[in-house]
Amino acid sequence: MAKISYPAVPKRPIKPAIDRLFWRAGFGPSTSDRAVYAKRGLGAAIESLVAPPKQRFAGKQLRYRDGDNFFPINPNSDDDNAWQQEVLWWLDKMVRSRAPLVERMTLNLHDHFATSNHKVNSRPQMIAQNELIRRHALGSFDALCKGMTRDHAMQQWLDLVNSDPEHPNENYAREFMELFTIGLNYTQKDVTEIARAFTGFRFDWDTKRYWFDPENHDEGAKSIFGQRGNWTADDAIRLCLEHPAHAPYFCRKMWGYFVPAAPSAARLRLLTTNYKASGRNLGALVKTILRSPELYSNLDQPDMVKPPVVHLVGALRTIKAPYLQGSFRWQLDQMGQLPFYPPHVGGWDQGEAFLSTGTAKARFEAMGSVLQIRQIKEASVPVTETPAQALALVRAQTGTGWESAGTRAQLARTAARYKPQWNDDEHFATERRLVLRHLLLAGPDAWMH
């Protein structure tokens, strides 16, 4: 394997750089992350993310609340609440994860290999695909592509099962090239020939059994990208990954999940060089991105919109949520990003596409559901607490990072407006904290990272 040359760790103001790193490569920094890596440095923080601990999750699986009752999360359940279980199952993993980059890459790759349960109609198959992505999230992209080709949810989603030599289905072949590996750098001839290579995967609707049938595979010679042979599915995958367009296309796509501006020609060359030198290893590619100075530009004004899942999970991790709300499933849908249900095979439109008046309202309501988990008891706040003290305490509790000057000024004005209405009024101090923490978690600045 060729030597990999990573960029030097950028020299940036440590606190905002740590905040930026953990938001782009996870779900935001904890108080401990900020304290530890303020001393150990940005390089150590990057290493902690790309080399996660073996024990990937903290504590036991969370329960979820529906009304006044609590229930265990069971994605294999057939009861009336089963429709939301797979989403809560993944939220639990993201909230408890001790390997946030693994979960964030699982989310990114779920978008890349976008598969929807609207068509698959099987929670177990969607969860199996999710686990497959998680296993390879920082590993071999070759292995992930081979696994996805044999993944039952994907086989149903893109019509790979029961494609036969007489009538090879071209759906998976086309999307495997156009969306997953090489972009628009193919011909109709390539689609036809790769579809032939992907024949032989079978599914029986009565028994629900999947298998590969060699007798249903087209064993004839095929010409893919001008190379002729009796190519199999794995051969077709290899030829796509070895195509000269693959590394630039894929590295540019992965870069876009971390940095809003397109990579320069020089940066793209380094990304593709390291990706290929590592044997197409996702961890090596992501490490190159995380050490790139472009990720830490504009630290004084964040320039990426948090995907709704990241916004919600970040808030839940910040408050150390002891349980989940059953409402999160439909609230994520209203926010514009429902896991396991991407809108189409191209995944979600990212960035500002996540923002509208409707999704802004949904984010505000979702943060209200988050804060219901950690309520403030009535009259528990001392009436002697000043507006400045209330703001400082709430900022510490919500773990918020960047705030615009306008937001800081407005928060100070809002805090100052709360005054007792009568001599024994104890409610105002509690309400002030409630309002301030909701604004910090749900306001426009909290949408950005």
Residue pairs with C-beta under 8 A, 6 or more apart in sequence:
1 277
1 278
1 279
2 276
2 277
3 277
4 274
4 277
4 278
4 284
4 288
5 270
5 273
5 274
6 274
6 287
6 288
6 291
7 270
7 288
7 291
7 292
7 293
8 291
9 41
9 42
9 43
9 46
9 291
10 17
10 42
10 291
10 292
10 293
10 295
10 296
12 42
12 293
12 296
12 299
13 299
14 37
14 38
14 41
14 42
15 34
15 38
16 299
16 300
16 401
16 402
17 42
17 296
17 299
18 29
18 33
18 34
18 37
18 38
18 42
18 45
19 28
19 29
19 34
19 401
19 402
19 449
20 295
20 296
20 299
20 302
20 449
21 29
21 42
21 45
21 46
21 49
21 290
21 295
21 296
22 28
22 29
22 33
22 45
22 49
22 100
23 29
23 306
23 310
23 314
23 401
23 449
24 258
24 259
24 290
24 295
24 304
24 449
25 49
25 100
25 101
25 104
25 258
25 286
25 290
26 49
26 100
26 101
26 103
26 104
27 94
27 100
27 103
27 104
27 310
27 313
27 314
27 317
28 314
28 317
28 318
28 399
28 401
28 449
29 37
29 399
29 401
30 317
30 318
30 399
31 396
31 399
33 45
37 44
37 45
37 48
43 291
46 287
46 290
46 291
49 100
49 101
49 290
50 101
50 138
50 283
50 286
50 287
50 290
52 98
52 99
52 101
52 102
52 138
53 98
53 99
55 98
56 97
56 98
56 99
56 102
57 93
57 96
57 97
57 98
58 96
58 97
58 98
59 96
61 72
61 73
61 92
61 96
62 73
62 92
62 95
62 96
62 321
62 322
62 323
62 324
63 70
63 71
63 72
63 73
63 323
63 324
64 70
64 71
64 73
64 88
64 323
64 324
64 325
64 326
64 328
65 71
65 323
65 324
65 325
65 326
66 81
66 326
70 323
71 81
71 326
73 85
73 88
73 89
73 92
73 324
74 85
75 82
75 85
75 86
75 88
75 89
75 123
75 124
75 127
76 85
76 123
76 124
77 85
81 326
82 123
83 329
84 326
84 329
84 330
85 123
86 117
86 123
86 126
86 127
86 339
86 340
87 328
87 329
87 332
87 338
87 339
87 340
88 324
88 326
88 328
88 329
89 127
90 130
90 339
90 340
91 312
91 313
91 316
91 324
91 328
91 339
92 324
93 103
94 100
94 103
94 107
94 309
94 313
95 313
95 316
95 317
95 321
95 324
97 103
101 137
101 138
101 286
102 134
102 137
102 138
103 134
103 137
104 310
105 137
105 138
105 282
105 286
106 130
106 133
106 134
106 137
107 307
107 309
107 310
107 339
108 254
108 257
109 133
109 137
109 144
110 130
110 133
110 339
110 340
110 342
110 347
111 257
111 342
111 347
111 348
111 350
112 179
112 180
112 253
112 347
113 129
113 133
113 148
113 154
113 180
114 179
114 342
114 344
114 345
114 346
114 347
114 348
115 126
115 129
115 153
115 154
115 157
115 340
115 342
116 157
116 340
116 341
116 342
116 343
116 344
117 123
117 126
117 153
117 340
117 341
118 341
119 156
119 157
120 126
120 153
120 156
120 157
122 152
122 153
122 156
125 151
125 152
125 153
125 156
126 153
126 340
128 151
128 152
128 153
129 148
129 151
129 152
129 153
129 154
130 340
132 144
132 147
132 148
132 151
133 144
136 143
136 144
136 147
136 282
137 282
138 281
138 282
138 283
138 286
139 281
139 282
139 283
140 279
140 280
140 281
140 282
141 241
141 250
141 280
141 281
141 282
142 237
142 238
142 241
142 279
142 280
144 282
145 176
145 180
145 181
145 237
145 240
145 241
146 234
146 237
148 154
148 180
149 155
149 160
149 172
149 176
149 198
149 233
149 237
150 201
152 203
152 210
154 160
154 172
155 161
155 172
155 201
155 203
155 210
156 203
157 345
158 171
158 172
158 175
158 345
159 169
159 171
159 172
160 169
160 171
160 172
160 198
160 201
161 201
161 202
161 203
161 210
162 169
162 201
162 202
162 203
163 169
163 172
163 195
163 198
163 199
163 200
163 201
164 199
164 216
165 196
165 199
165 216
165 217
165 218
165 220
168 192
168 195
168 196
168 198
168 199
168 218
169 195
170 191
170 192
170 195
172 195
172 198
173 191
173 192
173 194
173 195
173 197
173 198
173 236
174 191
175 345
176 194
176 236
176 237
176 240
177 183
177 185
177 186
177 190
177 191
177 194
177 240
178 184
178 186
179 345
179 346
181 240
181 241
181 243
181 246
181 249
181 250
182 240
182 243
182 245
182 246
182 249
183 245
183 249
185 243
185 245
185 249
186 225
189 223
190 224
190 225
193 222
193 223
193 224
193 231
194 222
194 224
194 236
194 240
196 218
196 220
196 222
197 218
197 222
197 224
197 231
197 232
197 233
197 235
197 236
198 233
198 236
199 216
199 217
199 218
200 212
200 213
200 214
200 216
200 217
200 218
200 233
201 210
201 211
201 212
201 213
201 233
202 210
202 211
202 212
202 213
202 216
203 209
203 210
217 232
219 230
220 230
221 228
221 229
221 230
222 228
222 229
222 230
222 231
224 231
224 235
224 236
224 239
225 239
225 243
227 239
229 235
231 239
240 246
241 280
247 272
247 275
247 276
247 280
248 268
248 272
250 275
251 263
251 268
251 271
251 272
251 275
251 285
252 262
252 263
252 268
252 271
254 282
254 285
254 286
254 289
255 262
255 263
255 267
255 268
255 271
255 289
256 262
256 350
257 350
258 286
258 289
258 290
258 295
259 289
259 292
259 294
259 295
259 304
260 303
260 304
260 351
261 294
261 297
263 271
263 294
264 294
267 292
267 294
270 288
271 285
271 288
271 289
274 284
274 285
274 288
275 281
275 284
275 285
275 288
277 284
278 284
278 285
289 295
297 303
299 402
300 402
301 402
301 404
302 402
302 448
302 449
303 448
304 351
304 448
304 449
305 350
305 351
305 352
305 354
305 355
305 447
305 448
305 449
306 314
306 354
306 446
306 447
306 448
306 449
307 337
307 348
307 350
307 354
308 332
308 335
308 336
308 337
308 354
308 359
308 362
308 363
308 366
309 332
309 337
309 339
310 449
311 335
311 363
311 366
311 446
311 447
312 328
312 331
312 332
312 335
312 366
312 370
315 367
315 370
315 398
315 441
316 324
316 370
316 373
318 397
318 398
318 399
318 441
319 370
319 371
319 373
319 374
319 397
319 398
321 370
321 373
321 374
322 373
323 373
325 369
325 370
325 372
325 373
327 369
328 366
328 369
329 338
331 362
331 365
331 366
331 369
332 338
332 339
332 366
333 341
334 358
334 359
334 361
334 362
334 365
335 354
335 359
335 362
335 363
335 366
336 348
336 353
336 354
336 356
336 359
336 362
337 348
337 354
342 348
348 354
355 447
360 444
360 447
363 442
363 447
364 438
364 442
366 442
367 438
367 441
367 442
367 446
368 438
368 442
370 441
371 434
371 437
371 438
371 441
376 430
376 433
376 434
377 430
378 426
378 427
378 430
379 426
379 427
379 430
380 430
381 390
381 426
381 429
381 430
381 432
381 433
382 429
383 420
383 425
383 426
383 428
383 429
385 393
385 429
387 412
387 415
387 416
387 418
387 432
388 412
388 415
390 415
390 429
390 432
390 433
390 436
391 411
391 412
391 415
391 436
393 433
394 433
394 436
394 437
394 440
395 440
397 437
398 437
398 440
398 441
400 440
400 441
400 445
400 446
402 445
402 448
403 411
403 445
404 445
407 443
407 444
407 445
411 436
411 439
411 440
414 435
414 436
414 439
415 432
415 436
418 428
418 429
418 431
418 432
418 435
419 428
420 428
421 428
440 446
